[in-house]
Amino acid sequence: MMNHTFQDVFDTYNWDETLASIQNKTAQDVEHALGKSKRDLEDFKALLSPAAQPYLEQMAGLSQAATKKRFGNTIQMYAPMYLSNECQNICTYCGFSMTNKIPRRTLNDEEILKEVAFLKAKGFDHILLVTGEANRTVGVSYLKNAIKLIKQHFSNVTIEVQPLDQEEYELLIEEGLYAVLVYQETYHRDEYKKHHPKGKKSNFNYRLDTADRLGKAGIHKIGIGALFGLEDWRADAFFTALHLRYLEKKYWKTKYSISFPRLRPFSGGLEPKVEMTDKDLVQTICAFRLLDEDVELSLSTRESEVFRNNIVHLGITSMSSESKTNPGGYTVDPQTLEQFETSDERSTEQVTDMLKTNGLEPVWKDWESFS
């Protein structure tokens, strides 16, 4: 069955049974998982479980050692650059949701280059381009033009935009696109529908199969994740890991990254259905590192200064700094509404100083492309 996708694997799992399986793991299961050098998804369940909480210090030590062995004492630095807050979707948790009566803005070429100049002056060489999901305003032709403008200035261009068809990804890869981040938000079908009632994003299956389309298009790197808080974080973390394992096996030439966004306030505010505490997030990050020594783990400025200071040794390999989550937020128009509130508002210089104090080297560029 050559044309199967992750959806075929996903449909063999039941959410409630999976969550119960995680909740029922024992201390013995946790110790067994910690004692192994190669861990499977059952071990991952144990490391995510309530039974693993007394073992958090041991998990953190193993996670730190595994990260240092594979990535050294480095943290990859990147910056998000929001190109547009136009959106045709209704999402209950997002400031860009179509129902929010906010001024909409899409950057033109001149404004894009202004933002580029600011981020280059800060030292960034990895850029993440973000838009709302609006095919008519920021469709493939807009993205193609933006990548063409930007790739001359950055060695690595990543996008986080609406899911596209395989042929559209192929066009953008030809233009110089390196990586795509696409988060399922939650892997719980019913809960997903509740939070995405209108717009193309309401199609759960199309979003679920986006990473397959990217793999077939030959993208260098795919980033996946869930928005923790929409549903039970343990189950969402498990399904993210299941997705990762499937992708690594099928598209083995591609690199992968996981992000850990927690539900954050926006204009209109949605409270998390299931709160993920700082301790829970540490447990999840360490569990992912112990499952997979090669996957890149990323942490954004959604998290607090104190939390980010304390997590840098425990599994994270890339961080953003000084992020603005509104289009033109660095130089053009700081007043437009942000997609969500950032928590760590330190300057890039302050964040890199913190990393150096912790014995870590901020990395701005990690590879050279040759044409």
C-alpha positions, 0 to 999 in steps of 0.5 A, a space after each residue: 500500500 504505497 499511497 498510505 498516509 499517516 491518517 491510515 496509521 492514526 485511524 487505528 488508534 483510539 484517543 480514550 484508550 491511548 490516554 488510559 494506557 498512558 495513565 495506567 503506566 507504573 513505576 516499574 514501566 518508567 524504570 524499565 524505559 529509563 534503563 533502555 538505550 533505545 526506547 519505543 512508543 510504549 516507553 514514551 507513554 511511560 515517560 509521559 505518565 503520572 508515574 514518571 513524575 518522581 523520576 523527573 530529575 533522572 529524566 532531565 539528567 539523561 535528556 541533558 546527556 543525550 542532547 549534549 552527545 548529539 548536538 554539543 553545547 549549542 542552541 540554534 537561533 531563529 526569528 519569526 517574521 510575520 508577513 500577514 494577519 489576514 485569515 479566512 479561518 475561525 480558530 477559537 484560540 487565535 488573535 488572527 481568527 476571521 471573527 476578530 474585528 482587527 485591522 488586517 495587514 499584509 506586508 509589501 516588498 518594501 516592508 518585508 525588506 525593512 523587517 529583513 534588515 532589522 533581523 539581519 542586524 541582530 545576527 539572525 540567519 534562520 528566518 521563520 515566515 508566518 502568515 494567517 491562513 488566507 489563500 487569496 491574500 497570501 497564497 503561493 504566488 505571494 509566498 514565492 515572491 517573499 521567499 525570493 526576496 528573503 533568501 538572498 539575506 538568510 541561509 535558511 528560510 522556513 514557513 508556517 502558513 496554511 497547508 498546501 498541496 504537494 505541487 505547491 510545496 514543490 514550487 516553493 522548494 524550487 524557490 529556496 524554501 528549506 523547512 515547513 512547520 505545520 502543527 495539528 493543534 490537537 489530534 483529538 478529532 472532535 475537539 479539533 472540530 470545536 476549535 476550527 468550525 469554519 474555513 479550510 482549516 476545519 478539514 482535519 484530515 487534510 491538515 493531518 496529511 500535510 506532512 506526507 505531502 511535504 515528505 513527497 515534495 522532498 522538503 529538507 525539514 518538517 516541524 510538527 507539534 500540538 497546541 498544548 491546552 486544547 486537549 489532554 497534553 499527554 495524549 496529544 504528545 503521544 500522537 505527535 510522537 506517533 506522527 514523528 516515528 511514522 514520518 522518520 520511517 517513511 521519509 527518512 532523508 528529511 530532518 524533523 523538529 518538534 515545538 511545544 507551544 502552550 495555549 497563550 492569551 490573545 484578544 478574546 482569550 481561551 482558557 486551556 481545557 487541560 492545563 500543562 504546568 511548567 513541570 509537565 512541559 519539562 517532562 514532555 521535552 525530556 520524554 521526547 529527547 529520550 525517545 529520539 536523540 536526533 530530533 530538533 526540539 524548539 522553544 519559542 518566546 511564548 515561555 517565560 524568561 525564567 522557564 527558558 533559562 532553566 530548560 536550555 540544558 534539558 533537551 532544547 536545541 533551538 530558540 527564538 528571541 525578541 519575537 514579534 507576532 504581528 505583521 511588521 512588528 519589528 520596524 513597520 507597525 508595532 501596533 497591529 494585533 499580535 497572534 498571541 502574547 509573548 512572555 520572554 521579551 528580552 532582547 536578542 543580546 540578552 538571550 544570547 548572553 544568558 546562553 553563553 553564561 550557561 556554557 552554550 554557544 548560540 549558532 546563527 548559521 549551521 550549513 552553507 548551500 552551494 549553487 
